[in-house]
């Protein structure tokens, strides 16, 4: 069985494709790392809503929850 010889351009294109795939994988891992280092809790969301001037009643209304 003969080996098929690819041109330099084809080999470079294949490497570029692999590089782009790895960059996408790295971006996903970076996002997971960011979420681990900067967790969002319900308390932090409520605190931010209060700082924005919302009351607990306003938050409950936005969520469709009756108090």
N, C-alpha and C positions, 0 to 999 in steps of 0.2 A: 504494500500500500504506500503510495507516494505521499509525501508531506506537501501540503499546499503552502506556498510562500506568499506571505502578505506584504503589501507595500508599507513603507514607513508611515504614510498617511493613515492607512487602515489601523496600524498598530497604535499610532498616536490617538486616533479617534476612540479606540477601545479603552485606552488608558484614561482618556478624558471622561469617558462614560463611567468608569469605575471610580474615578476621583469625585465626580458629581454625586454618585450614589453614597459614597462614604461621607461627603459633606452633609447630605441630607440626614444620614444616621447620626452624625455628630450634633446637628441642630436639635434633633429630638432628645438626645442625651443631655444637652445643655439646658433645654427646657425642663426636663425632669430634675436636674440638679438645682435649677432656680426655684422650683416648687418645693424642694426639700429644704433649701436654705431660707425661703421666705414663705412659710405656710400661711394660709388664709383660714382664719377661724370665724365662726359665727359671731363671736364677741367682737372681733376686729371690724367686721362689716357693720355691726350695730353701732360701734363707736364712731366709725367714719360717717354713718348716716346722721348720728347725733351732732357731729361737728359740722355737717352740712346744714344743720338747722331743722332736721326732721325729728318729730317726737315719736315715741313708741306707737302711738295711735296712727301716725302717718305711715310708719313702716308696716304695721299690721294691715292697714288699708291697701297699700301697694301689693301686699302678698295675698290679699283676699281673705284675711283671717279676722274673725270677729272676736273682740275682747269683752 
